[in-house]
Every structure is written in structure tokens, then in C-alpha cells.
Amino acid sequence: MLHAAAALRRDSADLDLYATVLSGNLADSLPPDAVRVERRRSVAQRMAGREDSVAQLDVALQE
């Protein structure tokens, strides 16, 4: 059971990293108003000195 919990935590950290990289790449590649990234940082993240996590990513493209 402990091994499964550790794997879930590791997967969660990987997901945060993927979301950060994806949102950064989209923001760099698309027009300035096309990408909106909402970030959040929990108290635990602040206390650990970690960066914000991507909470929401909106991409609006016209034709």
C-alpha cells in the first residue's frame, strides 16, 4: 500500500511538471491573448518553497 501511495505522489508531481511545460510552450507559441493560465499554490507548497501549480489552462483560438 505504501508503494502505491508513493507512486501516486510521483505521478502527481509529474503531472504538475507536464502542465507547467505545456502551458509555457503554448504561451510562447501562440498569440499573447490566446492562452490564459491560472496558477495556485497551496500552503504546503509555500512552506516547501515550491512553485505554483497550473490549476486551469484556457486556450482560445480563432479561425
Secondary structure, DSSP 8 states (H G I E B T S, - for coil): -HHHHHHHHHHHHHHHHHHHHHHHHHHHHS-TTTEEEEEE--HHHHHTT---EEEEEEE----
